[in-house]
């Protein structure tokens, strides 16, 4: 499931011109908030799509976590939410 979540999130980012040419492994480690790879609407859309596709609900604490600003971190948090269900 972890791989599926990672591919889903990377796919979301891959649609953005700002990440063209960035290796997927490197993209997964970039702090996309600091790098401004998503605007606020795109960020909310990503969260909603992850919640809908994987049946999870992120808490306020999840979204405030520094982990939530990288793809690797989002994958880890999403997996942890799946284990809670």
Number of C-alpha atoms within 10 A of each C-alpha: 11 12 9 11 20 20 16 17 20 17 12 15 22 17 10 12 9 13 14 10 9 12 9 17 11 9 18 21 13 17 18 19 15 10 10 10 17 17 11 11 9 14 14 12 14 17 17 14 15 21 15 11 10 15 12 20 16 14 10 8 9 16 14 10 13 13 16 20 19 18 25 22 19 23 24 17 19 25 16 12 18 14 9 8 8
